[in-house]
């Protein structure tokens, strides 16, 4: 028997309208895909089937624009940027695509004709599991801006089948399970069966009688291209994110062995190929883990560069007079952190061994083409690969790296007096520990790139004065700052449509969506009571939506009239979720000690913390466990739970962020000063009218400058004070605040269960030693944090003041558009210009 939804669907004629923009034609095109591009049994048109059919209908429109963009770039032959990143945190594509194409309303109407609601259909899409945190999300924001600004650019990444992991929360804390985004298929990718490149591993270097070198032998895996369209906002330009999949060929399957019953050895290469794109950031504690990570990095670099060179040569096929020296005038390669560093020796190898260039010419081409973005000053995040593993996996590349290092050292010795003593820190090949010699990837990037940039002013200053100070003394013009940004399309227009409509109404234009500086026009209305009423209504609607979501995923009921206080980001000791939960524990203890009347005067809060801890990062996982244990006690305490709730939000990803950020009122960005390169969630919260409590770290510094000091709750040590404070600690001169001791003691008392938190708390004790001595200054910053939180409580009681601060946060967020960031990269680093499709 037919369901009502089937009846609606069957009433709409199934006719192909690939370029449809009117609701009735869109509905017909969706019905056409449901019937003639089937992935499910006939007679079914449930929300899941409707989602896939709707996505394929949108893809029709995207493919038309995609092809036009590709042909236009081919015809004009502009200089193009190729962005290499191990991560892209794309989020859902449907809302973004129909929003950028300007057909959201039409698709909502079309789906209604088919018996479905757009909101319900959107929820069927799983986030693409191609990234982890800020690095990947930044890359995705950048792609959106590149397309919107009509820039000739491509993204390159890997097609991870199981992503990092899906986070589940149990009584034991975080559990990791494989992501299932490709369990069925992704309707947004187009496999390019004609784009396949061989990727070699292991083998050896052969030297010919003429002295030329060739990398031969080993094993060869195929890289197959999957393209994902990236539409610009209100423009025809649609660019590509090209993702590589690793495959072995049919020839690599040993039929004889299989028929002999040796099934595993028969398909050994297929198995090894599947490992390459199985998981993002596989554990690297073992040699096999390190080998796999290095394989992933080289696989991305080699496939992408072979593709870039092929396209460069393709566009020169009719011109017999072209030279390789033209390459940097047509190609810009950007390395997003050190993960794609192997692009440097691989480009050298391809130019010398395959194209016949000499060292000097290949070096000139490479160093004029490649630029490097640094994303971290944390020593453990600056990649250092064992030389032994590099020799084994990539023998030719190690030769090239040795030569780069040798020539760099010779240049320093011959032309720069007084730099001799700096050589050990600057060299690429570090053999200071003879038992574990390593390749320092960041050093290789700095030596070989024409430009090195940091991602916030403070971070870029630290690169020049500390991390890369010696290089800066040689090449001062090589270093730049490019403060990160976020796309206003995904991060306010689509995730908070009511607030966006209010902004458009008061600014009398929607041009702010592509010119975010126009938000400053809200400042003149920051005290307007009519705007206050509208603003408060939109924020409250977002809070109600978030409360429903929290109830659905955690079972905890939260009060939308309480202050929504949110910290969501990767769980890491330097990001100091531990400071947040210790402050919350102290708050809970004080509430318990108060009289009923005193409690009633307190600002009610819902503290939400979310984020993934790396699977092998024990202390980060202990922090997650602590948050959940505190929540289990606080939320079930009838004396207190009207004034405080503590919730851990599971499986934080882009779609969860799109729910949390618009509903947030206070956001915590509380890393130890000097340790967060930039942060971008701080920008998203601020753009959505959320007040920040934070340290002077990363982009917080610039956000505070832009929105006004009075609209930012500041606490904690400054970056230039941190080294001195650590030295004082080592000398035993630190005196902890009694409130800090009280919070720790409350955990040790067993108030939150019997789990042994001593190993976590021990990191805050002692004056020195591995994993001790409070390296991240939680104890030092605790008193000023508690005082800043008291100021938050007072400010929140004054609704007029709070709403004004909220409006001024949004008004001051114009600088933090990724459109501004990418315009600066295009002009200052890549030297590319817009190439709009006519």
Secondary structure by P-SEA (a helix, b strand, c coil): cccaaaaaaaacccccccccccaaaaaaaaaaaaccccccccccccaaaaaaaaaaaaaaaaaaaaaaaaaaaaaaccbbbbbbbccccccccaaaaaaaaccaaaaaaaaaaacccaaaaaaacccccccccaaaaaaaaaaaaaaaacccbbbbbbbcccccbbbbbccccbbbbbbcccccccccccccccbbbbbbcbbbbbbccccbbbbbbcbbbbbbbbbbbbbcccccbbbbbbbbbbbbccccccaaaaaaccccccaaaaaaaaaaccccccccccaaaaaaaaaaaaaaaaaaaaaaaaaaaaaaccccccccccccccbbbbbccccccaaaaaaaaaacccccccaaaaaaaaaacbbbbbccccccccccccaaaaaaccaaaaaaaaaaaaaaaaaaaccccccccccccccccccccccbbbbbaaaaaaacccbbbbccaaaaaaaaaccaaaaaaaccccbbbbbbbbbcccccccccaaaaaaaaaaacccccccccccccccccccccaaaaaaaaaaaaaaaaaaaaaaaacccbbbbccccbbbbbccccccccaaaaaaaaaaaaaaaaaccaaaaaacbbbbbbbbbbccccaaaaaaaaaaaaaaaaaaaacccccccbbbbbbccccaaaaaaccccccbbbbcccccccccccaaaaaaaabbbbbcccccaaaaaaaaacccccccccccccaaaaaaaaaaaccbbbbaaaaaaaaaaaacccccccaaaaaaaaccccccccccccccccaaaaaaaaaaaaaaaaaaaaaaaaaaaaaaaacccccaaaaaaaaacccccccccccc
